[in-house]
Amino acid sequence: MNQKIEIDYAVSDDVPDIMMIMETAGQLTKDAAWYSMDDEEFVRRHLGEEGFTLKAMKNGEMAGFLIVRYPKEAKDNLGVYIGLDEARKKEVAHMESAAVHPKCKGLGIQRCLMAYGENVVKEQNYRYLMGTAHPENTYSVNNFLKLDYEIVTEVEKYGGLPRYVFCKELDAS
């Protein structure tokens, strides 16, 4: 069985598959509070306008995705949790949303997508990689920790749901 995973940028035609994987992840999650779903408009804005979306392909089918967002001056910029001033907040990239198709779980796809996304972000001169995960969502928490993110705080987000806020600072090279 071919286990090769290919990562590429998602395009508009990929949105239905992204939405299907997102909805499936939301339905299958152990606790509905663990996964905050985005709407189709949000996904489309992150195909280039406000960030980018990566897709993982396995045997010609979408196996997972990662949305990376550049919040810049947005009120929800996670840079506030590490005390960044307005200028530094423009150097923040959010590892916003990720999900893996159920039949592809356990292959390290989310971690591969995040590592690939980090390289893209670094090339675009962003310095702070940030994201959130429900404290009991051990899969997402462990993916962040294995990629050397640090938990900087625990807050309520998305209408009062508990979330760890993660940060990884890239070298300023």
Secondary structure, DSSP 8 states (H G I E B T S, - for coil): ----EEEEE--GGGHHHHHHHHHHHHHHSSSGGG-----HHHHHHTTTTSEEEEEEEETTEEEEEEEEE--TT-TT-GGGGGT--HHHHTTEEEEEEEEE-GGGTTSSHHHHHHHHHHHHHHHTT--EEEEEE-TT-HHHHHHHHHTT-EEEEEEEETTTEEEEEEEEE----
